[in-house]
């Protein structure tokens, strides 16, 4: 039976498990959106294409399914470019579909063509694949290649362009292939290499797991937890992999904080999962890794063979998808019957004691609210299964350090380091979990204002995301960096903005729940009311601007500065680290 190109595209998307389309409605995509809805798919229109890119990103992180984002010809596709850069840096396999005018425009030597730009050249440098449907008959091969490239090796974005002259083309094709019929959907490590890794584990006394963002984005929580239990070992979280595996909070330690350094110093084997071993973990070479047993061995699970050994030597590379490789490794080491290291109880006790000590040191004053007190009171009231989204600079660091639950899903724009994606992330995450769990955004005000219009999207789609916003009416971490360079009494030009802004009233204008909070004792009750409202909610919490822009006050800032390992490369965050190129020296 004959069908249109658009109908075939929807068929191909659904064969990959895609159930949501993001995009702003435009004549270019009227037919696609209509057919998608008729087939039971969701269509979500953001107010800005870049925000839609972040929603698609969050949907991927929470489901393991690639997000699909459309862009209307010309300015719509231009707005996708920034989102595509984020997706590339965050290793997100977003499928971008761009509209375009009739293909003959590409080679016409004319001026003044309206709503037209030769678009593919601007995408080629920032996506893994560009496919243009020159003819209707190409639809299957181009869609297949797009998914193949997006999901092979290091995941990343791809771009498909559909000229208007092709969209309504009719064609007859056989039934749509299932994913496993045209691309690799499983990637196991060889039995020989698994055996070698198992022998290395058997010979070690103090193995540790280094768990990165890839574990959680691939939805490998259970598989990695099973390996951790089998090895009875400590777990180190990277800054990107800041979620906690179910039931293993007592043996999970954030990299860069005590007693994680003691765990590293004692370790004789590191099993790295879902991490690029990049600057935030000092390439697995410098800083904390220079202590204790510096001859420790390394096992690295990585899909992309070209990534192995780039940032540090690896003793046993396990090339494959960690969803497949980790169960292989767990099965191979089960007969070892390992017991936990005797120091694990002490490390856990020390970590719990430090967290309690830190909590007790937080200011208890009612007003102005210290950012740490906001983080404590707001997260104390949250459901234990809440999905947390972190955004912002200084306020984001406070939330990361002082939150009172250890969530199984907690993410931020960690690789690229952008501020602003928080609200779109929260919307995408709530779309993913539906009514089963609550999604909570923890952010600063400057970050929240990037995409505040997406509150209307949340209200329209009836997504009860709760946004807890620390408001100091300033670019907090930027102001802090300025003070670090020019003196504590100075302020960066344009670092502060109007104290007349009321985010709670803004939320109400979009049909969301809003509440203004200026006393610390009112934070938890306000969070409970926001959760109970059943609506998107914004808590405008006024915080102490001095504490939020003072280097000594912001937790983890000193460690954060050490991520920039090149001499003089401190990105304006104060004094450069003395370690310089030490991380890059080869192991002797």
C-alpha positions as CSV (number, residue, x, y, z in Angstrom):
1,X,0.0,0.0,0.0
2,X,1.3,3.4,-0.9
3,X,2.1,5.9,1.9
4,X,3.6,9.3,2.2
5,X,7.2,10.0,3.3
6,X,5.9,11.5,6.5
7,X,3.8,8.4,7.3
8,X,6.9,6.3,6.7
9,X,9.0,8.5,9.0
10,X,6.5,8.1,11.8
11,X,6.5,4.3,11.2
12,X,10.3,4.3,11.4
13,X,10.4,6.3,14.6
14,X,7.8,4.1,16.3
15,X,9.8,1.0,15.4
16,X,12.7,2.5,17.5
17,X,10.4,2.9,20.5
18,X,10.0,6.7,20.0
19,X,6.8,7.9,21.5
20,X,7.3,11.6,21.8
21,X,7.9,14.4,19.2
22,X,9.2,17.8,20.3
23,X,8.8,20.8,18.0
24,X,7.0,24.1,17.4
25,X,4.0,23.7,15.1
26,X,4.6,25.0,11.6
27,X,3.2,24.1,8.1
28,X,6.4,22.1,7.6
29,X,5.4,19.6,10.2
30,X,1.6,19.8,10.3
31,X,1.3,16.4,8.7
32,X,3.9,14.7,10.8
33,X,2.4,16.0,14.1
34,X,-1.1,15.0,13.0
35,X,-0.1,11.5,12.0
36,X,2.0,11.0,15.1
37,X,-0.9,11.9,17.4
38,X,-3.2,9.6,15.4
39,X,-0.7,6.8,16.1
40,X,-0.8,7.5,19.8
41,X,2.4,9.5,20.1
42,X,2.8,12.6,22.2
43,X,3.6,15.9,20.5
44,X,5.1,18.6,22.8
45,X,5.6,22.1,21.6
46,X,8.2,24.2,23.6
47,X,8.4,27.9,23.3
48,X,12.0,27.8,22.0
49,X,13.6,25.0,20.0
50,X,16.7,24.9,22.2
51,X,14.5,24.3,25.2
52,X,12.9,21.5,23.3
53,X,16.4,20.0,22.7
54,X,16.9,19.9,26.5
55,X,13.5,18.2,27.0
56,X,14.5,15.6,24.5
57,X,17.8,15.2,26.3
58,X,16.1,14.6,29.6
59,X,13.7,12.1,28.1
60,X,16.7,10.1,26.8
61,X,18.4,10.2,30.3
62,X,15.3,8.9,31.9
63,X,14.2,6.2,29.4
64,X,17.2,5.3,27.3
65,X,15.2,6.2,24.2
66,X,16.6,8.8,21.7
67,X,14.6,12.1,21.7
68,X,13.3,13.5,18.4
69,X,13.3,17.3,17.9
70,X,12.0,19.0,14.8
71,X,13.1,22.4,13.6
72,X,11.2,24.6,11.1
73,X,13.2,25.7,8.0
74,X,15.4,28.7,8.5
75,X,15.3,30.2,12.0
76,X,13.8,27.0,13.6
77,X,16.8,24.9,12.4
78,X,19.1,27.8,13.5
79,X,17.8,27.5,17.0
80,X,18.5,23.7,16.9
81,X,22.2,24.4,16.4
82,X,22.9,25.4,20.0
83,X,20.9,22.4,21.3
84,X,22.9,20.1,19.0
85,X,26.2,21.4,20.4
86,X,24.9,20.6,23.9
87,X,23.8,17.2,22.8
88,X,27.2,16.5,21.2
89,X,29.0,17.5,24.4
90,X,26.6,15.6,26.7
91,X,26.7,12.5,24.5
92,X,23.0,12.6,23.8
93,X,21.7,10.8,20.7
94,X,19.0,13.3,19.7
95,X,17.4,12.9,16.3
96,X,17.0,16.4,14.8
97,X,14.7,16.6,11.9
98,X,14.8,19.9,10.0
99,X,12.5,21.2,7.4
100,X,13.7,22.9,4.2
101,X,12.3,24.7,1.1
102,X,12.2,22.9,-2.2
103,X,15.6,21.3,-2.9
104,X,16.1,23.3,-6.1
105,X,16.8,26.4,-4.0
106,X,20.1,24.9,-2.9
107,X,21.7,25.5,-6.3
108,X,19.9,28.6,-7.6
109,X,22.2,31.6,-8.1
110,X,19.8,34.1,-6.7
111,X,19.6,36.6,-3.8
112,X,16.8,37.5,-1.4
113,X,15.4,34.0,-0.9
114,X,13.0,34.3,2.0
115,X,13.2,31.9,5.1
116,X,16.0,30.0,3.4
117,X,19.5,29.1,4.4
118,X,21.7,26.2,3.2
119,X,21.4,24.6,6.6
120,X,23.4,21.3,6.5
121,X,26.8,23.0,6.4
122,X,26.2,24.5,9.8
123,X,25.2,21.2,11.3
124,X,28.0,19.1,9.8
125,X,30.6,20.1,12.4
126,X,28.4,19.4,15.4
127,X,26.5,16.2,14.7
128,X,27.6,12.7,13.9
129,X,25.6,12.4,10.7
130,X,23.8,14.7,8.3
131,X,21.3,13.0,6.0
132,X,19.2,14.8,3.4
133,X,16.2,13.2,1.7
134,X,16.8,14.1,-1.9
135,X,14.2,11.5,-3.0
136,X,11.3,9.7,-1.2
137,X,13.0,6.3,-1.8
138,X,15.8,7.3,0.5
139,X,13.6,7.5,3.6
140,X,14.4,4.1,5.2
141,X,18.2,4.2,4.6
142,X,18.6,7.7,5.9
143,X,16.5,7.2,9.0
144,X,18.3,3.9,9.6
145,X,21.7,5.5,9.2
146,X,20.7,8.3,11.5
147,X,19.8,5.9,14.4
148,X,22.8,3.7,13.6
149,X,25.2,6.7,13.9
150,X,23.4,8.3,16.9
151,X,23.6,5.1,19.0
152,X,26.9,3.6,17.9
153,X,30.1,4.2,19.9
154,X,29.8,7.4,21.9
155,X,26.1,8.4,21.6
156,X,25.5,11.8,19.9
157,X,23.1,13.9,17.8
158,X,22.3,13.5,14.1
159,X,20.5,15.7,11.7
160,X,17.9,14.7,9.0
161,X,16.7,17.3,6.5
162,X,13.4,17.0,4.6
163,X,12.8,19.4,1.7
164,X,9.2,20.3,1.1
165,X,9.4,18.8,-2.3
166,X,10.0,15.4,-0.7
167,X,7.6,15.5,2.2
168,X,4.5,14.6,0.4
169,X,6.1,12.1,-1.9
170,X,4.3,8.8,-2.2
171,X,6.1,5.4,-2.2
172,X,5.6,1.7,-1.6
173,X,8.0,-0.1,0.6
174,X,8.0,-3.4,2.5
175,X,7.3,-3.6,6.2
176,X,9.6,-1.5,8.5
177,X,12.6,-3.4,9.8
178,X,13.0,-3.9,13.6
179,X,16.1,-2.2,15.0
180,X,18.1,-5.4,15.4
181,X,17.6,-6.2,11.7
182,X,19.6,-3.2,10.5
183,X,22.0,-2.1,13.3
184,X,23.9,-3.4,16.2
185,X,21.7,-3.3,19.3
186,X,23.9,-5.4,21.6
187,X,27.7,-5.1,22.0
188,X,29.3,-7.7,24.3
189,X,32.9,-8.0,25.2
190,X,34.8,-11.1,24.1
191,X,34.9,-14.1,26.5
192,X,38.7,-13.9,26.5
193,X,38.8,-10.3,27.7
194,X,36.1,-10.9,30.3
195,X,38.2,-13.8,31.7
196,X,41.2,-11.5,31.9
197,X,39.2,-8.9,33.7
198,X,37.9,-11.5,36.2
199,X,41.4,-12.7,36.9
200,X,42.5,-9.1,37.6
201,X,39.5,-8.6,40.0
202,X,40.3,-12.0,41.7
203,X,43.9,-10.8,42.3
204,X,42.8,-7.5,43.8
205,X,42.2,-6.8,47.5
206,X,40.6,-3.4,47.2
207,X,38.6,-2.9,44.0
208,X,36.4,0.1,43.6
209,X,33.8,1.1,41.0
210,X,34.0,4.5,39.4
211,X,30.5,5.2,38.3
212,X,29.7,8.0,35.8
213,X,26.8,9.6,34.1
214,X,26.6,6.9,31.4
215,X,25.5,4.3,34.0
216,X,22.3,6.2,34.7
217,X,21.6,7.6,31.2
218,X,21.8,4.0,29.9
219,X,19.3,3.0,32.6
220,X,21.8,0.4,33.9
221,X,21.1,1.0,37.6
222,X,20.3,-2.6,38.4
223,X,23.1,-4.2,36.4
224,X,25.8,-2.0,38.0
225,X,24.2,-2.5,41.5
226,X,24.4,-6.2,41.0
227,X,28.2,-6.0,40.1
228,X,28.8,-3.7,43.2
229,X,27.1,-6.2,45.5
230,X,29.0,-9.1,44.0
231,X,32.3,-7.3,44.5
232,X,31.2,-5.9,47.9
233,X,33.2,-2.9,47.0
234,X,33.0,0.9,47.5
235,X,31.5,3.1,44.8
236,X,32.8,6.5,43.7
237,X,30.5,8.9,42.0
238,X,31.8,11.2,39.3
239,X,30.3,14.7,39.3
240,X,28.1,13.7,36.3
241,X,27.1,10.4,37.8
242,X,25.8,11.9,41.0
243,X,22.8,9.5,41.4
244,X,23.0,6.6,43.9
245,X,22.3,3.0,43.1
246,X,19.4,1.5,45.0
247,X,20.4,0.2,48.5
248,X,24.0,1.2,48.1
249,X,24.1,4.7,49.5
250,X,26.1,3.6,52.5
251,X,29.1,2.6,50.3
252,X,28.8,5.4,47.8
253,X,31.2,8.4,48.0
254,X,31.3,11.5,45.8
255,X,34.6,11.9,44.1
256,X,36.6,14.8,45.5
257,X,35.2,14.7,49.0
258,X,36.3,12.9,52.1
259,X,36.5,9.9,52.6
260,X,36.6,9.3,48.8
261,X,40.3,10.2,48.8
262,X,41.0,7.5,51.4
263,X,39.0,5.0,49.3
264,X,41.1,5.8,46.3
265,X,44.4,5.7,48.2
266,X,43.6,2.2,49.4
267,X,42.3,0.9,46.1
268,X,44.4,-1.5,43.9
269,X,41.9,-1.8,41.1
270,X,39.5,0.7,39.5
271,X,36.6,-0.5,37.4
272,X,35.4,2.6,35.4
273,X,31.8,2.5,34.1
274,X,30.0,5.2,32.1
275,X,32.7,7.8,32.4
276,X,35.1,9.4,30.0
277,X,37.8,9.8,32.7
278,X,37.9,13.5,32.0
279,X,38.9,16.6,33.8
280,X,36.3,16.3,36.6
281,X,38.1,13.1,37.8
282,X,41.5,14.5,36.9
283,X,41.9,12.0,34.1
284,X,42.3,9.2,36.7
285,X,45.9,10.5,37.1
286,X,46.3,13.6,39.1
287,X,45.3,15.0,42.5
288,X,43.5,12.3,44.5
289,X,44.9,9.5,42.3
290,X,48.5,10.4,43.3
291,X,48.0,9.1,46.8
292,X,48.4,5.6,48.2
293,X,48.6,2.7,45.8
294,X,49.6,4.6,42.7
295,X,50.2,1.3,40.8
296,X,46.6,0.4,41.0
297,X,45.2,-1.4,37.9
298,X,42.4,-0.1,35.7
299,X,39.5,-1.8,33.9
300,X,37.4,0.5,31.6
301,X,34.1,-0.4,30.0
302,X,33.7,1.8,26.9
303,X,31.6,1.5,23.7
304,X,34.0,3.5,21.6
305,X,37.3,1.6,21.1
306,X,39.0,4.9,20.0
307,X,38.4,6.2,23.5
308,X,40.4,3.5,25.3
309,X,43.6,4.6,26.8
310,X,43.4,8.2,25.6
311,X,43.3,10.0,29.0
312,X,45.2,7.3,31.0
313,X,46.6,3.8,30.4
314,X,44.1,1.0,30.8
315,X,45.1,-2.5,31.9
316,X,42.0,-4.3,30.6
317,X,39.7,-2.5,28.2
318,X,36.2,-4.0,27.9
319,X,34.9,-2.6,24.6
320,X,31.1,-2.9,24.5
321,X,27.8,-1.6,25.7
322,X,27.9,-1.5,29.5
323,X,24.3,-2.8,29.5
324,X,25.7,-6.0,28.0
325,X,29.3,-6.0,29.4
326,X,28.5,-5.4,33.1
327,X,26.3,-8.5,33.4
328,X,29.0,-10.5,31.7
329,X,31.5,-9.3,34.2
330,X,29.2,-9.9,37.2
331,X,28.6,-13.5,36.0
332,X,32.3,-14.1,35.6
333,X,33.2,-12.9,39.2
334,X,30.3,-14.5,41.1
335,X,32.3,-17.6,42.1
336,X,34.8,-15.3,43.8
337,X,32.5,-14.9,46.9
338,X,34.1,-11.6,47.9
339,X,33.6,-9.9,51.3
340,X,33.6,-6.2,51.9
341,X,36.9,-4.6,52.9
342,X,37.2,-4.1,56.6
343,X,37.6,-0.3,56.2
344,X,34.2,0.0,54.4
345,X,32.2,0.3,57.6
346,X,34.6,3.0,58.9
347,X,34.5,4.9,55.6
348,X,30.7,4.8,55.7
349,X,30.6,5.9,59.3
350,X,33.0,8.8,58.7
351,X,31.1,9.9,55.6
352,X,27.8,9.9,57.6
353,X,29.4,11.7,60.5
354,X,30.8,14.4,58.1
355,X,27.4,14.8,56.5
356,X,25.8,15.3,59.9
357,X,28.6,17.6,61.0
358,X,28.1,19.6,57.9
359,X,24.4,19.8,58.5
360,X,24.9,21.0,62.0
361,X,27.2,23.8,60.8
362,X,24.6,25.3,58.5
363,X,23.2,28.6,59.6
364,X,19.8,28.4,61.4
365,X,18.9,32.1,61.0
366,X,15.5,32.8,59.8
367,X,16.4,35.6,57.4
368,X,18.2,36.2,55.2
369,X,18.2,32.6,54.3
370,X,21.6,31.0,53.8
371,X,21.8,29.0,50.5
372,X,22.9,26.0,52.4
373,X,19.8,26.2,54.7
374,X,17.6,26.4,51.6
375,X,19.2,23.2,50.2
376,X,18.7,21.4,53.5
377,X,15.1,22.4,54.2
378,X,13.9,22.1,50.6
379,X,15.3,18.6,50.0
380,X,14.4,17.3,53.5
381,X,10.7,17.5,52.5
382,X,11.0,15.7,49.1
383,X,9.8,12.1,48.3
384,X,12.6,9.6,48.5
385,X,12.0,8.6,44.9
386,X,12.0,12.1,43.5
387,X,13.9,12.8,40.3
388,X,16.2,15.8,41.0
389,X,17.4,18.2,38.4
390,X,20.3,20.6,39.4
391,X,20.9,23.9,37.7
392,X,22.8,27.1,38.3
393,X,26.3,28.0,39.4
394,X,26.8,28.8,43.1
395,X,23.2,27.8,44.1
396,X,23.7,24.5,42.2
397,X,26.8,23.7,44.2
398,X,24.9,24.4,47.4
399,X,22.1,22.0,46.4
400,X,24.6,19.3,45.3
401,X,26.4,19.4,48.6
402,X,23.6,19.9,51.2
403,X,20.6,17.9,49.8
404,X,19.1,15.6,52.4
405,X,18.1,12.7,50.1
406,X,20.4,10.6,47.9
407,X,18.3,10.2,44.8
408,X,18.5,7.4,42.2
409,X,18.1,9.9,39.4
410,X,19.8,13.3,39.7
411,X,21.4,15.1,36.8
412,X,22.6,18.4,35.4
413,X,24.4,19.7,32.3
414,X,27.7,18.3,33.6
415,X,29.9,17.9,30.5
416,X,29.2,21.2,28.8
417,X,28.5,23.1,32.1
418,X,25.7,25.2,30.8
419,X,23.2,27.0,33.1
420,X,19.6,27.3,32.1
421,X,18.6,23.8,30.9
422,X,17.0,23.0,34.3
423,X,13.4,23.7,33.6
424,X,13.3,22.0,30.2
425,X,15.1,19.1,31.8
426,X,12.5,18.9,34.5
427,X,9.7,18.9,31.8
428,X,11.4,16.1,29.8
429,X,12.0,14.1,33.0
430,X,8.4,14.4,34.1
431,X,7.2,13.3,30.6
432,X,9.4,10.3,31.1
433,X,8.2,9.2,34.5
434,X,4.5,10.3,34.1
435,X,2.6,10.2,37.4
436,X,4.8,7.5,39.0
437,X,7.4,9.9,40.5
438,X,7.8,13.6,41.1
439,X,10.4,15.7,39.4
440,X,12.0,18.6,41.3
441,X,14.2,21.4,39.9
442,X,16.8,22.9,42.3
443,X,18.1,26.1,40.7
444,X,19.3,29.6,41.0
445,X,17.3,32.5,39.7
446,X,19.5,33.6,36.8
447,X,19.6,30.1,35.4
448,X,15.8,29.7,35.8
449,X,15.1,32.8,33.8
450,X,16.7,31.4,30.7
451,X,13.6,29.4,29.8
452,X,11.0,30.7,32.2
453,X,8.4,30.7,29.3
454,X,8.5,26.9,29.5
455,X,6.3,27.1,32.6
456,X,3.4,27.5,30.2
457,X,4.5,24.2,28.5
458,X,4.5,22.4,31.8
459,X,1.1,23.9,32.7
460,X,-0.4,23.0,29.2
461,X,0.9,19.4,29.4
462,X,-0.2,19.2,33.1
463,X,3.3,18.3,34.3
464,X,3.6,18.9,38.1
465,X,7.3,19.8,38.2
466,X,8.3,21.6,41.4
467,X,10.9,24.3,41.0
468,X,12.7,25.5,44.1
469,X,14.6,28.6,43.1
470,X,17.2,30.3,45.3
471,X,16.8,34.0,44.4
472,X,19.7,36.4,45.1
473,X,18.8,38.7,42.2
474,X,22.3,38.2,40.7
475,X,24.6,36.1,38.6
476,X,26.0,34.5,41.8
477,X,29.0,32.5,40.7
478,X,30.0,35.1,38.1
479,X,29.9,37.8,40.8
480,X,32.0,35.5,43.0
481,X,34.6,35.1,40.3
482,X,34.7,38.8,39.8
483,X,35.3,39.3,43.5
484,X,38.0,36.7,43.5
485,X,39.9,38.7,40.9
486,X,39.1,42.3,41.8
487,X,38.4,42.2,45.5
488,X,35.7,41.1,47.8
489,X,34.0,44.5,47.9
490,X,33.6,44.8,44.1
491,X,30.8,43.8,41.9
492,X,30.9,42.8,38.2
493,X,29.0,45.1,35.8
494,X,25.5,43.8,35.2
495,X,26.0,41.1,37.8
496,X,22.8,42.1,39.6
497,X,19.3,42.7,38.5
498,X,15.9,44.0,39.7
499,X,14.7,43.0,43.1
500,X,11.2,43.7,41.9
501,X,11.1,40.4,39.9
502,X,8.7,37.9,41.4
503,X,9.1,34.4,40.0
504,X,6.1,33.2,42.0
505,X,3.8,35.7,40.4
506,X,5.3,34.9,37.0
507,X,4.4,31.2,37.6
508,X,0.9,32.1,38.5
509,X,0.5,34.1,35.3
510,X,1.3,30.9,33.4
511,X,-1.3,28.9,35.3
512,X,1.2,27.3,37.7
513,X,1.4,27.4,41.5
514,X,3.6,30.1,43.0
515,X,4.8,30.9,46.5
516,X,7.1,33.6,47.9
517,X,9.4,32.5,50.8
518,X,11.7,34.6,52.8
519,X,12.0,32.8,56.1
520,X,13.9,29.5,56.5
521,X,11.2,27.9,58.7
522,X,8.7,28.4,55.8
523,X,10.6,26.4,53.2
524,X,9.6,22.8,54.0
525,X,5.9,23.7,54.3
526,X,6.0,25.6,51.0
527,X,7.6,22.6,49.3
528,X,4.8,20.4,50.7
529,X,2.2,22.7,49.4
530,X,3.8,22.8,46.0
531,X,3.9,19.0,45.8
532,X,0.2,18.9,46.9
533,X,-0.9,21.4,44.4
534,X,-0.7,18.9,41.5
535,X,0.4,21.8,39.3
536,X,3.8,23.0,38.0
537,X,5.0,25.0,40.9
538,X,7.6,27.7,41.6
539,X,9.0,28.6,45.0
540,X,10.7,32.0,44.9
541,X,13.0,31.7,47.9
542,X,15.0,34.8,48.8
543,X,18.5,33.9,49.8
544,X,21.5,35.8,51.2
545,X,23.4,37.3,48.2
546,X,26.6,37.6,50.1
547,X,26.8,34.0,51.1
548,X,25.9,33.0,47.5
549,X,28.8,35.0,46.0
550,X,31.6,34.4,48.5
551,X,34.3,31.8,47.6
552,X,34.8,30.6,51.1
553,X,31.0,30.0,51.5
554,X,30.3,28.0,48.4
555,X,30.8,24.3,49.0
556,X,33.0,22.3,46.5
557,X,34.2,25.4,44.7
558,X,37.8,24.7,45.5
559,X,37.5,21.2,44.1
560,X,35.6,22.5,41.1
561,X,38.5,24.9,40.2
562,X,40.9,21.9,40.0
563,X,39.0,20.5,37.0
564,X,40.9,22.9,34.7
565,X,44.2,21.1,34.5
566,X,46.2,23.2,32.0
567,X,48.5,26.0,33.3
568,X,46.6,29.3,33.4
569,X,43.4,27.7,32.2
570,X,41.1,28.6,35.1
571,X,38.3,30.0,33.1
572,X,38.2,33.1,35.3
573,X,37.4,31.1,38.5
574,X,40.3,32.5,40.6
575,X,43.8,31.2,41.0
576,X,44.9,28.5,38.6
577,X,45.7,25.1,40.0
578,X,49.5,24.4,40.5
579,X,49.2,20.9,39.1
580,X,49.3,22.1,35.5
581,X,50.2,19.3,33.0
582,X,51.0,16.7,35.7
583,X,47.8,14.8,34.8
584,X,49.1,14.3,31.3
585,X,52.5,12.8,32.0
586,X,52.7,9.2,31.1
587,X,52.9,6.6,33.8
588,X,56.6,5.5,34.4
